[in-house]
Amino acid sequence: MVKIYFIGLIILVVAIFLNILANKFNIIGWYDFLTRWVNEGRVIFSQLTWKDYLWLFILYPFLLGLTCNWGLKLIG
């Protein structure tokens, strides 16, 4: 149980860093995406750039998966 907790902390710290990085490069994050989707509806999909799609659906999940893998190796 403690191992899962520490891996969760590692993922959380990396996710915060990745969100700051995305914001710095003007790429929409999941929180902003979901908030806008709730407020604006499906129109948001036409407002996203290729960078947003790449970030949201490929890079961000991949990097969080790598973080989990790294955390598993680090914690043991």
mmCIF file of the C-alpha atoms, coordinates in Angstrom:
data_MODEL
# 
_entry.id   MODEL 
# 
loop_
_atom_site.group_PDB 
_atom_site.id 
_atom_site.type_symbol 
_atom_site.label_atom_id 
_atom_site.label_alt_id 
_atom_site.label_comp_id 
_atom_site.label_asym_id 
_atom_site.label_entity_id 
_atom_site.label_seq_id 
_atom_site.pdbx_PDB_ins_code 
_atom_site.Cartn_x 
_atom_site.Cartn_y 
_atom_site.Cartn_z 
_atom_site.occupancy 
_atom_site.B_iso_or_equiv 
_atom_site.pdbx_formal_charge 
_atom_site.auth_seq_id 
_atom_site.auth_comp_id 
_atom_site.auth_asym_id 
_atom_site.auth_atom_id 
_atom_site.pdbx_PDB_model_num 
ATOM 1  C CA . MET A 1 1  ? 0.000   0.000  0.000   1.00 0.00 ? 1  MET A CA 1 
ATOM 2  C CA . VAL A 1 2  ? 2.853   2.366  0.815   1.00 0.00 ? 2  VAL A CA 1 
ATOM 3  C CA . LYS A 1 3  ? 4.483   1.558  -2.520  1.00 0.00 ? 3  LYS A CA 1 
ATOM 4  C CA . ILE A 1 4  ? 1.319   2.558  -4.408  1.00 0.00 ? 4  ILE A CA 1 
ATOM 5  C CA . TYR A 1 5  ? 1.132   5.796  -2.412  1.00 0.00 ? 5  TYR A CA 1 
ATOM 6  C CA . PHE A 1 6  ? 4.683   6.835  -3.298  1.00 0.00 ? 6  PHE A CA 1 
ATOM 7  C CA . ILE A 1 7  ? 4.221   5.964  -6.965  1.00 0.00 ? 7  ILE A CA 1 
ATOM 8  C CA . GLY A 1 8  ? 1.072   8.102  -6.883  1.00 0.00 ? 8  GLY A CA 1 
ATOM 9  C CA . LEU A 1 9  ? 3.072   10.993 -5.420  1.00 0.00 ? 9  LEU A CA 1 
ATOM 10 C CA . ILE A 1 10 ? 5.696   10.667 -8.140  1.00 0.00 ? 10 ILE A CA 1 
ATOM 11 C CA . ILE A 1 11 ? 3.015   10.691 -10.844 1.00 0.00 ? 11 ILE A CA 1 
ATOM 12 C CA . LEU A 1 12 ? 1.340   13.705 -9.223  1.00 0.00 ? 12 LEU A CA 1 
ATOM 13 C CA . VAL A 1 13 ? 4.559   15.734 -9.118  1.00 0.00 ? 13 VAL A CA 1 
ATOM 14 C CA . VAL A 1 14 ? 5.378   14.892 -12.729 1.00 0.00 ? 14 VAL A CA 1 
ATOM 15 C CA . ALA A 1 15 ? 1.801   15.661 -13.837 1.00 0.00 ? 15 ALA A CA 1 
ATOM 16 C CA . ILE A 1 16 ? 1.988   19.097 -12.190 1.00 0.00 ? 16 ILE A CA 1 
ATOM 17 C CA . PHE A 1 17 ? 5.314   19.758 -13.912 1.00 0.00 ? 17 PHE A CA 1 
ATOM 18 C CA . LEU A 1 18 ? 3.921   18.612 -17.283 1.00 0.00 ? 18 LEU A CA 1 
ATOM 19 C CA . ASN A 1 19 ? 0.887   20.877 -16.891 1.00 0.00 ? 19 ASN A CA 1 
ATOM 20 C CA . ILE A 1 20 ? 3.131   23.861 -16.133 1.00 0.00 ? 20 ILE A CA 1 
ATOM 21 C CA . LEU A 1 21 ? 5.227   22.988 -19.176 1.00 0.00 ? 21 LEU A CA 1 
ATOM 22 C CA . ALA A 1 22 ? 2.150   22.700 -21.419 1.00 0.00 ? 22 ALA A CA 1 
ATOM 23 C CA . ASN A 1 23 ? 0.872   26.045 -20.161 1.00 0.00 ? 23 ASN A CA 1 
ATOM 24 C CA . LYS A 1 24 ? 4.231   27.645 -20.918 1.00 0.00 ? 24 LYS A CA 1 
ATOM 25 C CA . PHE A 1 25 ? 3.977   26.443 -24.536 1.00 0.00 ? 25 PHE A CA 1 
ATOM 26 C CA . ASN A 1 26 ? 0.296   27.491 -24.849 1.00 0.00 ? 26 ASN A CA 1 
ATOM 27 C CA . ILE A 1 27 ? -0.933  23.917 -25.131 1.00 0.00 ? 27 ILE A CA 1 
ATOM 28 C CA . ILE A 1 28 ? -4.278  23.095 -23.563 1.00 0.00 ? 28 ILE A CA 1 
ATOM 29 C CA . GLY A 1 29 ? -4.231  20.749 -20.574 1.00 0.00 ? 29 GLY A CA 1 
ATOM 30 C CA . TRP A 1 30 ? -6.860  18.240 -19.516 1.00 0.00 ? 30 TRP A CA 1 
ATOM 31 C CA . TYR A 1 31 ? -8.414  20.494 -16.895 1.00 0.00 ? 31 TYR A CA 1 
ATOM 32 C CA . ASP A 1 32 ? -8.875  23.362 -19.358 1.00 0.00 ? 32 ASP A CA 1 
ATOM 33 C CA . PHE A 1 33 ? -10.047 20.985 -22.067 1.00 0.00 ? 33 PHE A CA 1 
ATOM 34 C CA . LEU A 1 34 ? -12.735 19.422 -19.880 1.00 0.00 ? 34 LEU A CA 1 
ATOM 35 C CA . THR A 1 35 ? -13.836 22.774 -18.451 1.00 0.00 ? 35 THR A CA 1 
ATOM 36 C CA . ARG A 1 36 ? -14.216 24.244 -21.927 1.00 0.00 ? 36 ARG A CA 1 
ATOM 37 C CA . TRP A 1 37 ? -15.972 21.099 -23.171 1.00 0.00 ? 37 TRP A CA 1 
ATOM 38 C CA . VAL A 1 38 ? -18.551 21.386 -20.392 1.00 0.00 ? 38 VAL A CA 1 
ATOM 39 C CA . ASN A 1 39 ? -19.050 25.115 -21.006 1.00 0.00 ? 39 ASN A CA 1 
ATOM 40 C CA . GLU A 1 40 ? -18.824 25.250 -24.804 1.00 0.00 ? 40 GLU A CA 1 
ATOM 41 C CA . GLY A 1 41 ? -19.761 21.753 -25.919 1.00 0.00 ? 41 GLY A CA 1 
ATOM 42 C CA . ARG A 1 42 ? -18.392 19.924 -28.925 1.00 0.00 ? 42 ARG A CA 1 
ATOM 43 C CA . VAL A 1 43 ? -17.270 23.138 -30.601 1.00 0.00 ? 43 VAL A CA 1 
ATOM 44 C CA . ILE A 1 44 ? -14.043 22.895 -28.620 1.00 0.00 ? 44 ILE A CA 1 
ATOM 45 C CA . PHE A 1 45 ? -12.833 20.094 -30.908 1.00 0.00 ? 45 PHE A CA 1 
ATOM 46 C CA . SER A 1 46 ? -12.684 22.528 -33.807 1.00 0.00 ? 46 SER A CA 1 
ATOM 47 C CA . GLN A 1 47 ? -10.735 25.016 -31.670 1.00 0.00 ? 47 GLN A CA 1 
ATOM 48 C CA . LEU A 1 48 ? -7.910  22.638 -30.775 1.00 0.00 ? 48 LEU A CA 1 
ATOM 49 C CA . THR A 1 49 ? -4.639  22.753 -32.668 1.00 0.00 ? 49 THR A CA 1 
ATOM 50 C CA . TRP A 1 50 ? -2.600  19.756 -33.765 1.00 0.00 ? 50 TRP A CA 1 
ATOM 51 C CA . LYS A 1 51 ? -0.283  20.451 -30.795 1.00 0.00 ? 51 LYS A CA 1 
ATOM 52 C CA . ASP A 1 52 ? -3.244  20.198 -28.407 1.00 0.00 ? 52 ASP A CA 1 
ATOM 53 C CA . TYR A 1 53 ? -4.345  16.863 -29.870 1.00 0.00 ? 53 TYR A CA 1 
ATOM 54 C CA . LEU A 1 54 ? -0.778  15.531 -29.829 1.00 0.00 ? 54 LEU A CA 1 
ATOM 55 C CA . TRP A 1 55 ? -0.316  16.606 -26.218 1.00 0.00 ? 55 TRP A CA 1 
ATOM 56 C CA . LEU A 1 56 ? -3.684  15.475 -24.851 1.00 0.00 ? 56 LEU A CA 1 
ATOM 57 C CA . PHE A 1 57 ? -3.999  12.096 -26.516 1.00 0.00 ? 57 PHE A CA 1 
ATOM 58 C CA . ILE A 1 58 ? -0.434  10.925 -27.155 1.00 0.00 ? 58 ILE A CA 1 
ATOM 59 C CA . LEU A 1 59 ? 2.371   12.694 -25.273 1.00 0.00 ? 59 LEU A CA 1 
ATOM 60 C CA . TYR A 1 60 ? 0.731   13.368 -21.896 1.00 0.00 ? 60 TYR A CA 1 
ATOM 61 C CA . PRO A 1 61 ? -0.583  9.801  -21.373 1.00 0.00 ? 61 PRO A CA 1 
ATOM 62 C CA . PHE A 1 62 ? 2.694   8.357  -22.652 1.00 0.00 ? 62 PHE A CA 1 
ATOM 63 C CA . LEU A 1 63 ? 4.766   10.503 -20.285 1.00 0.00 ? 63 LEU A CA 1 
ATOM 64 C CA . LEU A 1 64 ? 2.550   9.638  -17.313 1.00 0.00 ? 64 LEU A CA 1 
ATOM 65 C CA . GLY A 1 65 ? 2.877   5.960  -18.225 1.00 0.00 ? 65 GLY A CA 1 
ATOM 66 C CA . LEU A 1 66 ? 6.653   6.342  -18.326 1.00 0.00 ? 66 LEU A CA 1 
ATOM 67 C CA . THR A 1 67 ? 6.487   8.048  -14.944 1.00 0.00 ? 67 THR A CA 1 
ATOM 68 C CA . CYS A 1 68 ? 4.561   5.124  -13.509 1.00 0.00 ? 68 CYS A CA 1 
ATOM 69 C CA . ASN A 1 69 ? 7.094   2.695  -14.966 1.00 0.00 ? 69 ASN A CA 1 
ATOM 70 C CA . TRP A 1 70 ? 9.961   4.767  -13.567 1.00 0.00 ? 70 TRP A CA 1 
ATOM 71 C CA . GLY A 1 71 ? 8.225   4.938  -10.179 1.00 0.00 ? 71 GLY A CA 1 
ATOM 72 C CA . LEU A 1 72 ? 7.801   1.164  -10.106 1.00 0.00 ? 72 LEU A CA 1 
ATOM 73 C CA . LYS A 1 73 ? 11.504  0.682  -10.824 1.00 0.00 ? 73 LYS A CA 1 
ATOM 74 C CA . LEU A 1 74 ? 12.500  3.350  -8.307  1.00 0.00 ? 74 LEU A CA 1 
ATOM 75 C CA . ILE A 1 75 ? 10.343  2.057  -5.454  1.00 0.00 ? 75 ILE A CA 1 
ATOM 76 C CA . GLY A 1 76 ? 10.955  -1.577 -6.343  1.00 0.00 ? 76 GLY A CA 1 
# 
